C-alpha cells in the first residue's frame, strides 16, 4: 500500500512539473531532465512512471479530458434550464477549456488527433462520450418540444460538433478565449434556430 502511494505521488509530481514547464516553455523545448529537476526527482525515477516525454503529455491530455468530461456531465444533469440552453452552455464551456489546454501544453489534443493514430485511439472514448452527451440533450430538447421530434438526434449531434470545429485548434493568431466562446455561442444560436424552425413554423 505504501509503495503504491509513493508511486502515485511521484506520478502526480511529474505531471504537475510537466504541465508547468509545457505551459512556460512549450512541449518541444521541455526535456525529461527539465521535468525531473522541476519535480525534485532523478531522471531515472521519471522513467519508472513514464516511458517518454510523449507518454507524459498523453497522461496530461487524458487528465484534462476527464476534467472536461466531468464538467459536461454536470451541465447535462442540470434541470434549471431548457435542454438547448444547457447544450449551449456545455459546448461554449468546452471551447474555453480546449483553449486553456492549448495555452497550458502548447499542443492540443485536437491538433494531435488530426495527425497521430495513437492519439486518435487514445481520445476516441472521450469524443464518443461527448457525442453521447450532446445527443442526450438533443433528445431532451425533443421531449420538451424545443426540437422537431422527426429529426434524428444522433445525426444532429454529429452535425453540431462538426460545425464547432471552426472554433477549435488550430487557431488564428488573434484568437482569445472570450472571442472563441462568443463565436461558439453565436454559431450554436444559428444552428438551434434551424432546429427550432421546424417546431415554430416561422419562415425565415
DABEL-V682837 format. One record per residue. SS is DSSP state (h for helix, s for strand, l for the rest). NEAR is the number of other C-alpha atoms within 10 Angstrom. Layout:
ss=SS near=NEAR
ss=SS near=NEAR
This chain:
ss=l near=6
ss=h near=7
ss=h near=8
ss=h near=9
ss=h near=10
ss=h near=11
ss=h near=15
ss=h near=13
ss=h near=12
ss=h near=19
ss=h near=20
ss=h near=14
ss=h near=19
ss=h near=24
ss=h near=21
ss=h near=15
ss=h near=18
ss=h near=27
ss=h near=20
ss=h near=15
ss=h near=20
ss=h near=22
ss=h near=17
ss=h near=15
ss=h near=13
ss=l near=17
ss=l near=19
ss=l near=11
ss=l near=10
ss=l near=16
ss=l near=15
ss=h near=19
ss=h near=15
ss=h near=15
ss=h near=26
ss=h near=20
ss=h near=14
ss=h near=17
ss=h near=20
ss=l near=13
ss=l near=15
ss=l near=14
ss=h near=15
ss=h near=12
ss=h near=14
ss=h near=23
ss=h near=13
ss=h near=11
ss=h near=16
ss=l near=17
ss=l near=10
ss=l near=13
ss=h near=19
ss=h near=12
ss=h near=12
ss=h near=21
ss=h near=20
ss=h near=17
ss=h near=16
ss=h near=18
ss=h near=20
ss=h near=16
ss=h near=13
ss=h near=16
ss=h near=20
ss=h near=13
ss=h near=13
ss=h near=19
ss=h near=19
ss=h near=11
ss=h near=15
ss=h near=22
ss=h near=15
ss=h near=10
ss=h near=22
ss=h near=19
ss=l near=10
ss=l near=11
ss=l near=9
ss=l near=9
ss=l near=10
ss=l near=14
ss=h near=26
ss=h near=24
ss=h near=15
ss=h near=22
ss=h near=24
ss=h near=21
ss=h near=17
ss=h near=21
ss=h near=22
ss=h near=21
ss=h near=18
ss=h near=20
ss=h near=25
ss=h near=21
ss=h near=19
ss=h near=21
ss=h near=23
ss=h near=16
ss=h near=20
ss=h near=21
ss=h near=16
ss=h near=19
ss=h near=23
ss=l near=16
ss=l near=20
ss=l near=19
ss=h near=23
ss=h near=17
ss=h near=14
ss=h near=14
ss=h near=16
ss=l near=10
ss=l near=10
ss=l near=12
ss=h near=10
ss=h near=12
ss=h near=17
ss=h near=16
ss=h near=11
ss=h near=17
ss=h near=17
ss=h near=13
ss=h near=11
ss=h near=16
ss=h near=15
ss=h near=10
ss=h near=14
ss=h near=19
ss=h near=16
ss=h near=15
ss=h near=20
ss=h near=27
ss=h near=21
ss=h near=18
ss=h near=23
ss=h near=27
ss=h near=23
ss=h near=18
ss=h near=23
ss=h near=22
ss=h near=13
ss=l near=13
ss=l near=14
ss=l near=21
ss=l near=25
ss=l near=20
ss=l near=17
ss=l near=8
ss=l near=14
ss=l near=13
ss=h near=21
ss=h near=15
ss=h near=10
ss=h near=16
ss=h near=20
ss=h near=14
ss=h near=12
ss=h near=18
ss=h near=16
ss=h near=10
ss=h near=13
ss=h near=17
ss=h near=13
ss=h near=14
ss=h near=22
ss=l near=19
ss=l near=18
ss=l near=15
ss=l near=13
ss=l near=9
ss=l near=6
ss=l near=7
ss=l near=13
ss=l near=14
ss=h near=14
ss=h near=12
ss=h near=13
ss=h near=20
ss=h near=21
ss=h near=16
ss=h near=16
ss=h near=25
ss=h near=19
ss=h near=14
ss=h near=17
ss=h near=23
ss=h near=15
ss=h near=11
ss=h near=16
ss=h near=18
ss=h near=14
ss=h near=14
ss=h near=21
ss=h near=18
ss=h near=16
ss=h near=16
ss=h near=15
ss=h near=13
ss=l near=8
ss=l near=8
ss=l near=6
ss=l near=6
